[in-house]
Amino acid sequence: MVSHFLRDANSFVASSRDAIERSAPHIYLSALPFADKISLVYRDFYPHFMGLITVDIYGIAQHGGSAVMTLTGHKRGVCSVAYAPDGLLLASGSLDGTIRVWNTLTGEEVFSPLSSGDGYVLSVDFARNNKWVASGIEAGAVCIWNITSARPSHQRLSGHSKSVNSVVFSPDSSRLASASSDTTVCLWNTETGERLMVLNSHAGSVYGVTFSPAGEVLASISEDLTIRLWHCTTGQALHAPVVCGEHAGCNISLYGDMIAADSYDTVKLWRLQTGEQISELQCESEIRSIRFAPDGGSLVAAHGRKVRVWTLRPDSSQASWIDLQGHLENVRSVTFSPDGLYIASAAKDSTVRIWSAGTGRPAVQPLTAHDSRVTSVAVSSDGNFIISGSEDNSVRAWNARTGEERPPTFHGHTDKVLSVAISLDGRFIASASRDNTVRIWDVQLEVATSEPMCGHTDDVNSITFSHDGRWLASASRDRTVHIWDIKTRQVIAAGPFNCSDAALTVAFSPDGALIAAGDKGGHMYFWRTDTGNQVHEPVRTGQSIWSVAFSPDGMRIVSGETDRVARIWNVSTAQPILVLQRHHHSVCSVAWSLDGRFIGTGSLDNTVRLWDAMTGAMLALLDGWADGINSVAFTFDAQFIISGSNDATIRKWDVNAACQSVSELDGDSIAALASAKLVEGWLVGSSGELLLWVPPEYRECLQAARCTLLIGRCRVVVGVNDRGLHAGPSWTACWIG
């Protein structure tokens, strides 16, 4: 029991190290609420406190899958990690040109950073004798560092003419293999630095190289789409090259009679002796690194920002998996510790993380969500459900209170869905796609009500219903706007309406008398729907117009533009009234609340902004997304604004809470938490006070404060229980003994 508690205590401190070092009270205020709920530390201490933040985690394992430690110090992305044979040291190589050696118990660096001065370090490995660390350098050099003294020295091995992508020691430490973009694999004597052998059968850059556990076989993988297996003593091929597939692999690992290698988003397993393929393991994004566990029972892979761990036994074709999440940018390298109990990962975010490899608990399955960018959102008039379209080709409906998917998923489009809309009576859903079609779905029948509507000859970028539900308008890259009769599914006689460039957005005036559109060339058009005649000459802004929305009275219109502004125009005169100009990137979506008070803008600067529609004053800045905002929509009562983002999430925000002034929050710690901003991992109050530290693995799926709903693969809900919140000067009151 004591050893179990000490292990949990070490994990508790390591996983919350940043918070504890910055502010001791946050041992209780931040680290304890985020602690693993089944750990002895949490169970023993949490009952002695009150008034702490509540944390509920969905779709992600606690701390992303038992993160033990985060190692920081590199100044640029980390490309490679390798354990020492005893597991007490870990080496990492980075684009900052250094190798760092870490104590895996304390997280401290053992030496000052090691640098040969040759540029990017692409690969590192520890010798099995614990004496040497090897590095592969982008400049074409191989270095072997002797780390037995307090001031490590190195020998530089020359022979490659291009970048060295991978280095690995033989199990007996007598040889070092290196793989290079010069299409060769070299074998070196580690004592003398002599080059023993050059293997040059590949026809392209060699990205990965590894020894078999017994050291008899050397395997290499190349951009020529092949894996080659060599006898280490003779340099002869073991058998004919193994063909990887359509995509060049970069990583290879051997265990017993198995070869594992990646092919873009797939790991393939083969028999070592015969080259026969056994099975495939799938990821959702490009794989950067793979490695067998020391006992061969598991396989770890780096894909996107995640670390995926497969359990291969008893049947690799039925392998189960969990994802470890926490890195903020793509993971470049993964490896098991020698005892198989831990996994180390290195990422472009300049950090190295150490994870517990075996959590002893079932895998946490991600929540139902879109698999790719959310391009468009719409909300029903009663506010009960949200409709979304995505680059995963699907249209989905969600419960606007719980975030649960409402069946069914509307499949049918053969390419990315670019826009969705809901009729005012809630009966019809419309979707537009890059497959050049428009579809209308009957919500009551839960089926497509007709064949795809195929009047456009290019991407359909935007659709909208008229307020009376009679018509549907569509804007296309083919430079036309169509108006469709909902009953007949035919284009009305007044169209098509022609633009001078790709039509990006379209909107009906509230009374249906006008239709407005914006195009890629920066023109905004107004036509009468009864005659098809232009009301006046097109307005020219000079920048692409991504989105337009009429005011509820139809007197004004707001446009979102590429030049980082939204403009409010007088519809009758086509003259600008106000410019909303505090965005840092293109404004992709605009919305006008039905009560006329608010304008919402969504930008590629990863924010949503709320504006006073009469004065143009910015009322609130909403952030927390990992990528740009494609679409915003108000609920009909203007209490909430919905957003769809390139990070594949949908978020719902409380408008009134977002617009509260600082003076309204004074003395109210709960309200202060509700308006806090996430700054460098901390939820910070209006005066800069530290309210809550959020572990890195939770920051992109944080549902806190003014965000009342997050629909994504994972969700972390931060709140306050009925006993209130002890924060600020009164934080010591949280201890009840």
Number of C-alpha atoms within 10 A of each C-alpha: 7 8 8 12 14 13 15 20 17 16 22 25 19 20 26 26 16 17 23 18 11 12 13 11 15 22 19 20 25 25 24 21 20 25 24 20 13 10 16 20 21 19 13 10 13 17 11 11 17 18 19 23 23 14 17 13 19 17 18 24 24 22 22 23 22 21 26 24 24 22 19 14 12 21 14 17 22 31 28 30 29 29 27 22 16 13 19 14 21 26 25 30 32 28 21 17 22 24 29 19 25 20 16 21 13 12 18 14 18 16 16 13 16 17 20 20 11 16 17 26 31 25 30 28 25 25 26 18 14 17 15 23 28 30 33 29 29 21 17 20 23 33 23 24 21 18 17 11 9 10 10 15 16 17 16 13 18 13 12 21 14 18 23 30 26 30 29 26 26 23 17 12 19 15 21 26 28 29 31 28 21 18 21 25 29 19 24 20 15 21 12 10 18 13 17 13 16 16 16 13 12 21 14 19 23 32 26 28 28 25 24 21 16 11 17 13 20 24 24 29 32 27 20 17 21 22 26 19 26 19 15 21 12 8 15 11 17 18 14 12 18 18 15 23 14 9 15 23 28 25 27 25 25 25 20 13 12 19 23 24 27 28 21 20 18 21 23 19 23 20 16 22 13 12 20 13 17 14 15 18 20 13 16 12 14 15 29 22 28 27 24 24 26 17 12 16 16 21 25 25 28 28 25 21 20 26 30 20 24 20 18 18 13 9 11 18 13 14 17 15 19 21 23 25 22 22 25 20 16 21 30 27 30 27 26 27 24 18 12 19 15 19 25 27 29 32 27 20 19 22 23 29 21 25 26 20 21 13 13 7 7 9 15 17 15 16 17 14 19 23 17 19 24 30 26 29 28 26 27 21 17 12 18 13 21 25 24 26 30 27 21 18 21 24 30 20 23 21 15 23 13 13 21 15 19 14 10 12 14 18 12 13 21 14 18 23 31 28 30 29 25 25 22 17 12 17 14 21 25 22 30 32 28 21 19 24 24 30 20 23 19 15 16 9 10 14 14 18 14 12 12 17 16 14 18 20 14 19 25 31 27 29 27 25 26 21 16 12 19 14 22 24 23 28 32 30 22 19 22 25 28 24 26 23 16 15 9 9 20 15 18 16 14 15 18 16 20 16 23 14 18 24 31 28 31 28 26 25 24 17 12 19 14 22 24 23 31 30 27 22 18 22 21 24 22 26 22 16 21 13 11 17 14 16 16 13 12 18 16 16 16 13 18 26 29 27 27 27 25 26 23 17 13 18 14 20 25 29 29 29 27 20 17 19 21 30 19 25 20 15 21 12 11 20 12 15 15 17 15 23 14 11 20 14 18 24 31 29 30 29 25 25 23 17 12 15 15 22 28 28 31 31 28 21 19 21 23 29 20 23 20 16 20 13 11 18 13 18 18 20 14 18 14 19 23 18 18 22 31 29 29 28 26 28 21 16 12 19 14 22 23 24 28 29 28 21 19 23 25 29 22 25 23 18 21 13 17 21 16 15 13 13 8 10 17 12 10 12 17 18 18 22 26 23 26 24 23 20 14 11 16 20 22 20 22 16 10 12 14 21 22 23 26 22 20 18 22 24 21 19 23 21 26 24 22 22 24 16 21 24 25 22 18 24 23 20 20 21 18 16 13 7 9 14 23 21 24 13 7 9 16 14 13 17 16 10 8
